[in-house]
Structure formats: structure tokens, C-alpha cells
């Protein structure tokens, strides 16, 4: 499966900036759908964050998905790779 990687930065209420990637099948191109996946992920965090929009989330590249990523996408429609300040 080929996936699109959306590089995402969101400011937390404590001033730290979260950095994570949203991975979706490369057939999904609607930005609002992808932002919705990011918002869904942010709701799982114990701290508040600012809004998520095009300024914070941008298409980066397309890559081949691993089995773990494919499994996650099949289960919930997307996969998140946490990079910085996500916990």
C-alpha cells in the first residue's frame, strides 16, 4: 500500500510544539478528511492543543507502508507516527 505522509506541527497549551505525521492511503487527498484524522488523534491526548489546519499540516511525500501501518489504516483509516512532544 502506498501512503501519503502529512507532516504536522501543533502547539500545545504549555507552549511546546507537537510534531507528528499523519499517514493515509495515497488515494485520500481531501485535506479536511486528513485534518479530521489529526483532530481525532489530538483528542486522545491529555492536554489541550491549538487548532489543526493547512498551516500546521502539509503533504510531505508518498512512501510504501509497512505491515504495521497497513494494519492501523485498515482498522481506523489512518496511522500516526509521533515524533516530538506527543506525550
C-alpha positions in Angstrom: 0.0 0.0 0.0 1.3 3.5 -0.9 0.6 6.1 1.7 0.7 9.9 1.8 2.7 11.4 4.7 1.4 14.6 6.1 3.9 16.5 8.3 2.1 18.1 11.2 3.0 20.6 13.9 0.5 21.7 16.6 1.2 24.0 19.5 0.2 22.6 22.9 -1.3 24.7 25.7 2.0 24.6 27.6 3.8 26.2 24.6 5.5 23.0 23.4 5.1 22.1 19.7 3.9 18.6 18.9 5.3 17.1 15.7 3.7 14.0 14.2 3.0 12.5 10.8 -0.5 11.5 9.6 -0.3 8.6 7.2 -3.3 7.9 4.9 -3.7 5.8 1.7 -2.4 7.9 -1.2 -5.9 7.8 -2.7 -7.2 10.1 0.1 -6.4 13.6 -1.0 -9.2 15.7 0.8 -7.4 17.9 3.3 -10.4 18.2 5.6 -10.6 14.4 5.9 -6.9 14.3 6.7 -7.2 17.2 9.2 -10.1 15.3 10.8 -7.8 12.3 11.4 -5.3 14.6 13.0 -8.0 16.1 15.2 -9.2 12.6 16.2 -5.6 11.8 17.3 -5.3 15.1 19.3 -8.5 14.2 21.2 -6.6 11.2 22.7 -4.1 13.5 24.4 -4.4 14.6 28.0 -3.5 18.2 27.1 -5.2 20.9 25.0 -3.8 22.0 21.7 -4.5 24.7 19.2 -6.5 24.0 16.1 -5.2 21.9 13.2 -5.4 23.4 9.7 -3.4 23.7 6.5 -0.8 25.9 8.1 0.1 23.2 10.6 -0.4 20.1 8.4 1.2 19.7 5.0 1.6 17.0 2.5 5.2 15.8 2.6 5.7 12.7 0.4 4.4 9.2 -0.6 6.0 6.0 0.6 5.4 2.3 0.9 3.6 1.4 4.1 4.9 -1.3 6.5 2.6 -4.1 7.7 2.0 -2.2 11.0 0.9 0.9 9.2 -1.3 -1.1 6.8 -3.0 -2.8 9.8 -3.6 0.5 11.5 -5.1 2.1 8.4 -7.3 -0.9 7.9 -8.5 -0.6 11.5 -9.1 3.2 11.8 -8.5 4.7 8.4 -5.1 6.4 9.2 -1.9 5.9 11.1 0.1 8.4 13.3 3.8 8.5 13.8 4.6 10.5 16.9 7.8 12.5 16.5 8.2 15.2 19.2 6.3 16.3 22.3 3.3 14.0 21.8 3.2 12.7 25.3 
